[in-house]
Amino acid sequence: MYKKALKVALAVSLSIAIGRLLNIESTFYAAIAAVITIGTGFADSFQSAKNRMMGTFIGAGTGIFFAYLNQNSIILCGVGIFITVMICQKIGYTNSINIACIVFIAIMVNLYDYVTPFYYSIYRLADTLLGVTISTLINYVIFMHKDLKTDNDISLKG
């Protein structure tokens, strides 16, 4: 009954603590990634982590490109979202569409004056990687006893 609450609390706490130790710019994004990818078991976490990282990577890639063209363009924001969704669909990662679009939007409208689109994207990739790694490891190392049945269900496709 308390397993999910314990896993989420542990994943968030470790993401923030390790993020601070590593001097990661925003542990907020690492904590969000941990919450989203914790899943009910290792197989769920692994699949969610894979989708989250792929979406972050696609959104960051398209976001960098369009932000360097013209970060303030509403038209380019729409075109970029369209292309981001199409890329996810084309490569078979439809479960990554939402996060890819969120990362794209963050790059297009959430940049600070002191950071470039490239560095902001790198920060988001690092934050996300930290959070998904911690949540997946928590499910594998600490709570794996109930997950051994579903480990074989992990696929390589999103």
N, CA and C atoms as a LAMMPS dump frame, in Angstrom:
ITEM: TIMESTEP
0
ITEM: NUMBER OF ATOMS
474
ITEM: BOX BOUNDS ff ff ff
-5.0000000000000000e+02 5.0000000000000000e+02
-5.0000000000000000e+02 5.0000000000000000e+02
-5.0000000000000000e+02 5.0000000000000000e+02
ITEM: ATOMS id mol type element x y z
1 1 1 N 0.812 -1.197 0
2 1 2 C 0 0 0
3 1 3 C 0.858 1.265 0
4 2 1 N 1.923 1.225 0.742
5 2 2 C 2.799 2.403 0.839
6 2 3 C 3.991 2.317 -0.105
7 3 1 N 4.064 1.245 -0.875
8 3 2 C 5.219 1.022 -1.75
9 3 3 C 5.41 2.17 -2.746
10 4 1 N 4.34 2.571 -3.431
11 4 2 C 4.437 3.642 -4.433
12 4 3 C 4.865 4.956 -3.777
13 5 1 N 4.262 5.294 -2.647
14 5 2 C 4.614 6.534 -1.948
15 5 3 C 6.08 6.522 -1.533
16 6 1 N 6.542 5.388 -1.037
17 6 2 C 7.941 5.272 -0.617
18 6 3 C 8.885 5.402 -1.809
19 7 1 N 8.544 4.736 -2.911
20 7 2 C 9.395 4.812 -4.1
21 7 3 C 9.479 6.231 -4.648
22 8 1 N 8.345 6.909 -4.737
23 8 2 C 8.331 8.278 -5.264
24 8 3 C 9.119 9.209 -4.351
25 9 1 N 8.891 9.104 -3.043
26 9 2 C 9.595 9.959 -2.081
27 9 3 C 11.103 9.724 -2.148
28 10 1 N 11.505 8.478 -2.232
29 10 2 C 12.925 8.143 -2.299
30 10 3 C 13.543 8.634 -3.614
31 11 1 N 12.844 8.431 -4.723
32 11 2 C 13.359 8.859 -6.027
33 11 3 C 13.522 10.373 -6.09
34 12 1 N 12.541 11.106 -5.591
35 12 2 C 12.617 12.569 -5.611
36 12 3 C 13.741 13.058 -4.7
37 13 1 N 13.798 12.521 -3.487
38 13 2 C 14.832 12.946 -2.537
39 13 3 C 16.232 12.673 -3.064
40 14 1 N 16.44 11.488 -3.616
41 14 2 C 17.762 11.159 -4.161
42 14 3 C 18.093 11.996 -5.397
43 15 1 N 17.102 12.256 -6.229
44 15 2 C 17.341 13.09 -7.419
45 15 3 C 17.791 14.491 -7.018
46 16 1 N 17.132 15.047 -6.033
47 16 2 C 17.505 16.388 -5.567
48 16 3 C 18.87 16.369 -4.9
49 17 1 N 19.097 15.391 -4.038
50 17 2 C 20.379 15.316 -3.315
51 17 3 C 21.551 15.108 -4.268
52 18 1 N 21.429 14.15 -5.167
53 18 2 C 22.522 13.871 -6.103
54 18 3 C 22.687 15.037 -7.083
55 19 1 N 21.585 15.626 -7.509
56 19 2 C 21.655 16.794 -8.383
57 19 3 C 22.426 17.932 -7.745
58 20 1 N 22.169 18.157 -6.474
59 20 2 C 22.909 19.219 -5.767
60 20 3 C 24.373 18.869 -5.626
61 21 1 N 24.672 17.61 -5.33
62 21 2 C 26.067 17.177 -5.227
63 21 3 C 26.808 17.349 -6.552
64 22 1 N 26.114 17.084 -7.637
65 22 2 C 26.714 17.199 -8.967
66 22 3 C 26.634 18.609 -9.539
67 23 1 N 26.085 19.525 -8.76
68 23 2 C 25.953 20.912 -9.188
69 23 3 C 25.073 21.058 -10.432
70 24 1 N 24.052 20.225 -10.534
71 24 2 C 23.123 20.309 -11.654
72 24 3 C 22.286 21.565 -11.481
73 25 1 N 22.104 22.286 -12.584
74 25 2 C 21.461 23.598 -12.547
75 25 3 C 20.088 23.589 -11.878
76 26 1 N 19.23 22.661 -12.266
77 26 2 C 17.878 22.647 -11.727
78 26 3 C 17.47 21.236 -11.343
79 27 1 N 17.478 20.964 -10.061
80 27 2 C 17.051 19.643 -9.6
81 27 3 C 15.538 19.473 -9.742
82 28 1 N 14.834 20.555 -9.991
83 28 2 C 13.394 20.507 -10.227
84 28 3 C 13.069 19.541 -11.366
85 29 1 N 13.791 19.649 -12.479
86 29 2 C 13.526 18.797 -13.631
87 29 3 C 13.935 17.347 -13.375
88 30 1 N 14.975 17.144 -12.614
89 30 2 C 15.372 15.782 -12.242
90 30 3 C 14.3 15.134 -11.378
91 31 1 N 13.75 15.889 -10.442
92 31 2 C 12.691 15.369 -9.576
93 31 3 C 11.438 15.037 -10.38
94 32 1 N 11.078 15.893 -11.326
95 32 2 C 9.918 15.617 -12.181
96 32 3 C 10.137 14.332 -12.978
97 33 1 N 11.308 14.18 -13.549
98 33 2 C 11.612 12.971 -14.32
99 33 3 C 11.523 11.731 -13.436
100 34 1 N 11.973 11.838 -12.204
101 34 2 C 11.894 10.703 -11.279
102 34 3 C 10.446 10.333 -10.99
103 35 1 N 9.609 11.316 -10.749
104 35 2 C 8.189 11.064 -10.456
105 35 3 C 7.505 10.408 -11.653
106 36 1 N 7.751 10.94 -12.828
107 36 2 C 7.076 10.439 -14.026
108 36 3 C 7.52 9.024 -14.377
109 37 1 N 8.759 8.683 -14.123
110 37 2 C 9.268 7.377 -14.558
111 37 3 C 9.26 6.306 -13.478
112 38 1 N 8.828 6.601 -12.278
113 38 2 C 8.928 5.608 -11.204
114 38 3 C 8.139 4.345 -11.518
115 39 1 N 6.985 4.437 -12.12
116 39 2 C 6.222 3.256 -12.528
117 39 3 C 5.854 2.348 -11.37
118 40 1 N 5.288 1.214 -11.713
119 40 2 C 4.896 0.245 -10.69
120 40 3 C 5.959 -0.811 -10.484
121 41 1 N 6.904 -0.898 -11.377
122 41 2 C 7.974 -1.883 -11.26
123 41 3 C 9.097 -1.538 -12.201
124 42 1 N 10.096 -2.394 -12.232
125 42 2 C 11.27 -2.123 -13.053
126 42 3 C 10.924 -2.018 -14.536
127 43 1 N 10.141 -2.952 -15.043
128 43 2 C 9.808 -2.926 -16.466
129 43 3 C 9.084 -1.632 -16.835
130 44 1 N 8.138 -1.205 -15.98
131 44 2 C 7.422 0.049 -16.224
132 44 3 C 8.376 1.237 -16.181
133 45 1 N 9.238 1.256 -15.178
134 45 2 C 10.2 2.358 -15.046
135 45 3 C 11.148 2.41 -16.226
136 46 1 N 11.625 1.25 -16.632
137 46 2 C 12.569 1.206 -17.744
138 46 3 C 11.928 1.741 -19.017
139 47 1 N 10.709 1.287 -19.301
140 47 2 C 10.01 1.738 -20.508
141 47 3 C 9.718 3.241 -20.444
142 48 1 N 9.267 3.695 -19.292
143 48 2 C 8.967 5.115 -19.116
144 48 3 C 10.236 5.955 -19.226
145 49 1 N 11.332 5.463 -18.654
146 49 2 C 12.612 6.174 -18.731
147 49 3 C 13.084 6.279 -20.18
148 50 1 N 12.931 5.194 -20.907
149 50 2 C 13.333 5.184 -22.315
150 50 3 C 12.503 6.193 -23.11
151 51 1 N 11.195 6.19 -22.898
152 51 2 C 10.323 7.146 -23.596
153 51 3 C 10.631 8.577 -23.187
154 52 1 N 10.886 8.779 -21.912
155 52 2 C 11.185 10.122 -21.404
156 52 3 C 12.493 10.647 -22.003
157 53 1 N 13.531 9.821 -22.02
158 53 2 C 14.823 10.257 -22.574
159 53 3 C 14.722 10.508 -24.076
160 54 1 N 14.02 9.624 -24.794
161 54 2 C 13.889 9.819 -26.234
162 54 3 C 13.108 11.101 -26.522
163 55 1 N 12.033 11.329 -25.789
164 55 2 C 11.263 12.554 -25.97
165 55 3 C 12.075 13.789 -25.648
166 56 1 N 12.85 13.73 -24.578
167 56 2 C 13.693 14.861 -24.199
168 56 3 C 14.736 15.128 -25.28
169 57 1 N 15.319 14.066 -25.796
170 57 2 C 16.331 14.199 -26.847
171 57 3 C 15.729 14.801 -28.12
172 58 1 N 14.581 14.303 -28.545
173 58 2 C 13.941 14.816 -29.767
174 58 3 C 13.502 16.267 -29.575
175 59 1 N 12.847 16.55 -28.452
176 59 2 C 12.403 17.918 -28.175
177 59 3 C 13.566 18.886 -28.067
178 60 1 N 14.659 18.434 -27.452
179 60 2 C 15.845 19.29 -27.335
180 60 3 C 16.462 19.547 -28.706
181 61 1 N 16.534 18.507 -29.521
182 61 2 C 17.122 18.666 -30.86
183 61 3 C 16.344 19.633 -31.729
184 62 1 N 15.041 19.444 -31.787
185 62 2 C 14.232 20.353 -32.602
186 62 3 C 14.173 21.739 -31.966
187 63 1 N 14.158 21.776 -30.641
188 63 2 C 14.137 23.061 -29.939
189 63 3 C 15.383 23.886 -30.206
190 64 1 N 16.541 23.248 -30.17
191 64 2 C 17.8 23.949 -30.465
192 64 3 C 17.739 24.548 -31.865
193 65 1 N 17.362 23.722 -32.824
194 65 2 C 17.329 24.17 -34.206
195 65 3 C 16.411 25.388 -34.386
196 66 1 N 15.189 25.277 -33.898
197 66 2 C 14.227 26.364 -34.098
198 66 3 C 14.537 27.59 -33.239
199 67 1 N 15.082 27.394 -32.055
200 67 2 C 15.429 28.541 -31.205
201 67 3 C 16.55 29.36 -31.835
202 68 1 N 17.482 28.679 -32.488
203 68 2 C 18.545 29.43 -33.157
204 68 3 C 18.037 30.154 -34.408
205 69 1 N 16.982 29.631 -35.015
206 69 2 C 16.394 30.344 -36.156
207 69 3 C 15.73 31.635 -35.684
208 70 1 N 14.83 31.498 -34.717
209 70 2 C 14.169 32.669 -34.131
210 70 3 C 13.337 32.199 -32.944
211 71 1 N 13.893 32.356 -31.778
212 71 2 C 13.278 31.855 -30.555
213 71 3 C 11.913 32.493 -30.268
214 72 1 N 11.705 33.691 -30.694
215 72 2 C 10.471 34.409 -30.371
216 72 3 C 9.36 34.244 -31.405
217 73 1 N 9.565 33.416 -32.413
218 73 2 C 8.591 33.272 -33.484
219 73 3 C 7.481 32.292 -33.103
220 74 1 N 6.265 32.797 -33.095
221 74 2 C 5.103 31.949 -32.821
222 74 3 C 4.916 30.946 -33.957
223 75 1 N 5.141 31.394 -35.175
224 75 2 C 5.002 30.52 -36.352
225 75 3 C 6.004 29.37 -36.265
226 76 1 N 7.271 29.689 -35.972
227 76 2 C 8.286 28.638 -35.858
228 76 3 C 8.01 27.705 -34.687
229 77 1 N 7.398 28.212 -33.661
230 77 2 C 7.027 27.362 -32.526
231 77 3 C 6.007 26.308 -32.995
232 78 1 N 5.012 26.74 -33.739
233 78 2 C 4.022 25.801 -34.273
234 78 3 C 4.615 24.806 -35.246
235 79 1 N 5.457 25.306 -36.151
236 79 2 C 6.119 24.426 -37.12
237 79 3 C 7.016 23.423 -36.389
238 80 1 N 7.728 23.897 -35.39
239 80 2 C 8.617 23.023 -34.627
240 80 3 C 7.871 21.929 -33.869
241 81 1 N 6.727 22.289 -33.306
242 81 2 C 5.904 21.283 -32.625
243 81 3 C 5.434 20.236 -33.629
244 82 1 N 4.984 20.686 -34.784
245 82 2 C 4.539 19.765 -35.834
246 82 3 C 5.652 18.789 -36.194
247 83 1 N 6.85 19.314 -36.416
248 83 2 C 7.988 18.475 -36.794
249 83 3 C 8.381 17.548 -35.648
250 84 1 N 8.351 18.041 -34.427
251 84 2 C 8.681 17.213 -33.258
252 84 3 C 7.737 16.01 -33.171
253 85 1 N 6.448 16.255 -33.332
254 85 2 C 5.46 15.17 -33.289
255 85 3 C 5.692 14.192 -34.441
256 86 1 N 5.955 14.714 -35.611
257 86 2 C 6.186 13.86 -36.786
258 86 3 C 7.415 12.972 -36.597
259 87 1 N 8.477 13.521 -36.023
260 87 2 C 9.682 12.724 -35.773
261 87 3 C 9.362 11.575 -34.814
262 88 1 N 8.682 11.894 -33.721
263 88 2 C 8.319 10.849 -32.751
264 88 3 C 7.484 9.756 -33.403
265 89 1 N 6.521 10.157 -34.214
266 89 2 C 5.669 9.178 -34.891
267 89 3 C 6.461 8.354 -35.9
268 90 1 N 7.309 9.008 -36.648
269 90 2 C 8.071 8.336 -37.714
270 90 3 C 9 7.259 -37.156
271 91 1 N 9.622 7.522 -36.011
272 91 2 C 10.563 6.543 -35.452
273 91 3 C 9.899 5.596 -34.445
274 92 1 N 8.583 5.725 -34.285
275 92 2 C 7.857 4.785 -33.45
276 92 3 C 7.85 5.085 -31.964
277 93 1 N 8.086 6.328 -31.594
278 93 2 C 8.079 6.713 -30.184
279 93 3 C 6.885 7.624 -29.893
280 94 1 N 5.677 7.119 -30.157
281 94 2 C 4.493 7.932 -29.924
282 94 3 C 4.277 8.224 -28.437
283 95 1 N 4.777 7.368 -27.562
284 95 2 C 4.661 7.622 -26.122
285 95 3 C 5.608 8.725 -25.657
286 96 1 N 6.463 9.192 -26.532
287 96 2 C 7.409 10.266 -26.209
288 96 3 C 6.949 11.627 -26.706
289 97 1 N 5.83 11.665 -27.407
290 97 2 C 5.376 12.909 -28.039
291 97 3 C 5.165 14.023 -27.014
292 98 1 N 4.454 13.754 -25.942
293 98 2 C 4.142 14.807 -24.973
294 98 3 C 5.395 15.434 -24.383
295 99 1 N 6.31 14.614 -23.925
296 99 2 C 7.524 15.179 -23.306
297 99 3 C 8.397 15.857 -24.356
298 100 1 N 8.424 15.331 -25.567
299 100 2 C 9.198 15.979 -26.635
300 100 3 C 8.66 17.384 -26.888
301 101 1 N 7.349 17.517 -26.928
302 101 2 C 6.736 18.837 -27.14
303 101 3 C 6.987 19.77 -25.967
304 102 1 N 6.922 19.249 -24.765
305 102 2 C 7.178 20.074 -23.569
306 102 3 C 8.607 20.595 -23.578
307 103 1 N 9.564 19.744 -23.888
308 103 2 C 10.971 20.174 -23.934
309 103 3 C 11.162 21.192 -25.054
310 104 1 N 10.567 20.936 -26.214
311 104 2 C 10.649 21.896 -27.316
312 104 3 C 10.124 23.261 -26.874
313 105 1 N 8.945 23.286 -26.262
314 105 2 C 8.35 24.545 -25.807
315 105 3 C 9.241 25.226 -24.765
316 106 1 N 9.791 24.459 -23.861
317 106 2 C 10.672 25.033 -22.834
318 106 3 C 11.854 25.753 -23.479
319 107 1 N 12.409 25.155 -24.514
320 107 2 C 13.553 25.77 -25.182
321 107 3 C 13.124 27.02 -25.956
322 108 1 N 11.97 26.954 -26.563
323 108 2 C 11.504 28.094 -27.366
324 108 3 C 11.019 29.275 -26.522
325 109 1 N 10.455 29.041 -25.351
326 109 2 C 9.853 30.146 -24.597
327 109 3 C 10.383 30.315 -23.177
328 110 1 N 11.279 29.454 -22.737
329 110 2 C 11.684 29.475 -21.334
330 110 3 C 13.168 29.752 -21.135
331 111 1 N 13.85 30.232 -22.15
332 111 2 C 15.285 30.492 -22.015
333 111 3 C 15.532 31.789 -21.257
334 112 1 N 16.602 31.774 -20.527
335 112 2 C 17.043 32.984 -19.832
336 112 3 C 18.086 33.675 -20.698
337 113 1 N 18.317 34.934 -20.451
338 113 2 C 19.276 35.697 -21.252
339 113 3 C 20.692 35.141 -21.18
340 114 1 N 21.012 34.485 -20.078
341 114 2 C 22.392 34.055 -19.879
342 114 3 C 22.7 32.649 -20.403
343 115 1 N 21.726 31.983 -20.98
344 115 2 C 21.972 30.623 -21.449
345 115 3 C 21.528 30.49 -22.911
346 116 1 N 22.313 29.747 -23.682
347 116 2 C 21.989 29.509 -25.086
348 116 3 C 21.029 28.328 -25.207
349 117 1 N 20.343 28.2 -26.323
350 117 2 C 19.475 27.038 -26.519
351 117 3 C 20.23 25.71 -26.376
352 118 1 N 21.465 25.679 -26.857
353 118 2 C 22.26 24.456 -26.76
354 118 3 C 22.511 24.075 -25.304
355 119 1 N 22.989 25.015 -24.5
356 119 2 C 23.272 24.705 -23.1
357 119 3 C 22.011 24.395 -22.31
358 120 1 N 20.923 25.099 -22.595
359 120 2 C 19.667 24.812 -21.921
360 120 3 C 19.224 23.377 -22.225
361 121 1 N 19.389 22.96 -23.475
362 121 2 C 19.042 21.598 -23.868
363 121 3 C 19.913 20.575 -23.153
364 122 1 N 21.179 20.856 -23.049
365 122 2 C 22.094 19.959 -22.33
366 122 3 C 21.675 19.847 -20.869
367 123 1 N 21.312 20.965 -20.254
368 123 2 C 20.843 20.946 -18.861
369 123 3 C 19.603 20.069 -18.719
370 124 1 N 18.655 20.197 -19.645
371 124 2 C 17.42 19.405 -19.56
372 124 3 C 17.717 17.923 -19.762
373 125 1 N 18.63 17.606 -20.67
374 125 2 C 19.009 16.203 -20.865
375 125 3 C 19.673 15.638 -19.61
376 126 1 N 20.558 16.405 -19
377 126 2 C 21.251 15.944 -17.787
378 126 3 C 20.275 15.778 -16.627
379 127 1 N 19.389 16.757 -16.437
380 127 2 C 18.386 16.669 -15.372
381 127 3 C 17.524 15.425 -15.549
382 128 1 N 17.05 15.235 -16.761
383 128 2 C 16.166 14.107 -17.043
384 128 3 C 16.89 12.786 -16.854
385 129 1 N 18.096 12.694 -17.352
386 129 2 C 18.882 11.468 -17.196
387 129 3 C 19.065 11.12 -15.724
388 130 1 N 19.362 12.1 -14.906
389 130 2 C 19.53 11.853 -13.474
390 130 3 C 18.239 11.296 -12.874
391 131 1 N 17.118 11.954 -13.106
392 131 2 C 15.848 11.518 -12.529
393 131 3 C 15.412 10.14 -12.991
394 132 1 N 15.521 9.874 -14.294
395 132 2 C 15.084 8.568 -14.794
396 132 3 C 16.019 7.454 -14.341
397 133 1 N 17.293 7.747 -14.238
398 133 2 C 18.244 6.743 -13.762
399 133 3 C 17.957 6.372 -12.314
400 134 1 N 17.74 7.355 -11.491
401 134 2 C 17.465 7.081 -10.078
402 134 3 C 16.17 6.299 -9.911
403 135 1 N 15.102 6.712 -10.576
404 135 2 C 13.827 5.997 -10.41
405 135 3 C 13.923 4.563 -10.93
406 136 1 N 14.62 4.359 -12.027
407 136 2 C 14.775 3.011 -12.567
408 136 3 C 15.621 2.15 -11.64
409 137 1 N 16.696 2.724 -11.113
410 137 2 C 17.541 1.98 -10.172
411 137 3 C 16.795 1.639 -8.883
412 138 1 N 15.984 2.555 -8.395
413 138 2 C 15.197 2.276 -7.185
414 138 3 C 14.285 1.082 -7.429
415 139 1 N 13.621 1.058 -8.552
416 139 2 C 12.745 -0.079 -8.865
417 139 3 C 13.529 -1.368 -9.057
418 140 1 N 14.704 -1.282 -9.631
419 140 2 C 15.484 -2.487 -9.891
420 140 3 C 16.169 -3.006 -8.633
421 141 1 N 16.858 -2.148 -7.934
422 141 2 C 17.672 -2.573 -6.797
423 141 3 C 16.84 -2.809 -5.536
424 142 1 N 15.967 -1.888 -5.216
425 142 2 C 15.259 -1.953 -3.939
426 142 3 C 13.956 -2.74 -4.028
427 143 1 N 13.23 -2.588 -5.11
428 143 2 C 11.9 -3.188 -5.201
429 143 3 C 11.788 -4.253 -6.28
430 144 1 N 12.896 -4.893 -6.647
431 144 2 C 12.864 -5.808 -7.783
432 144 3 C 12.204 -7.149 -7.506
433 145 1 N 12.012 -7.535 -6.277
434 145 2 C 11.49 -8.867 -5.985
435 145 3 C 10.138 -9.158 -6.646
436 146 1 N 9.293 -8.166 -6.822
437 146 2 C 8 -8.376 -7.475
438 146 3 C 8.07 -8.125 -8.975
439 147 1 N 9.183 -7.625 -9.441
440 147 2 C 9.299 -7.244 -10.846
441 147 3 C 9.947 -8.309 -11.714
442 148 1 N 10.471 -9.356 -11.115
443 148 2 C 11.208 -10.34 -11.896
444 148 3 C 10.349 -10.989 -12.972
445 149 1 N 9.046 -11.088 -12.752
446 149 2 C 8.14 -11.673 -13.742
447 149 3 C 8.01 -10.785 -14.974
448 150 1 N 8.103 -9.481 -14.799
449 150 2 C 7.855 -8.567 -15.914
450 150 3 C 9.128 -8.091 -16.597
451 151 1 N 10.291 -8.421 -16.064
452 151 2 C 11.55 -7.976 -16.67
453 151 3 C 11.697 -8.441 -18.104
454 152 1 N 11.155 -9.61 -18.439
455 152 2 C 11.283 -10.12 -19.79
456 152 3 C 10.386 -9.375 -20.783
457 153 1 N 9.491 -8.555 -20.275
458 153 2 C 8.574 -7.798 -21.133
459 153 3 C 9.191 -6.515 -21.685
460 154 1 N 10.391 -6.191 -21.273
461 154 2 C 11.032 -4.949 -21.712
462 154 3 C 11.369 -5.051 -23.184
463 155 1 N 10.913 -4.097 -23.965
464 155 2 C 11.202 -4.108 -25.393
465 155 3 C 12.163 -2.972 -25.727
466 156 1 N 12.746 -3.046 -26.889
467 156 2 C 13.691 -2.027 -27.313
468 156 3 C 13.024 -0.926 -28.106
469 157 1 N 11.765 -1.043 -28.368
470 157 2 C 11.028 -0.05 -29.16
471 157 3 C 10.066 0.698 -28.247
472 158 1 N 9.871 2.043 -28.484
473 158 2 C 8.99 2.882 -27.673
474 158 3 C 7.579 2.551 -27.92
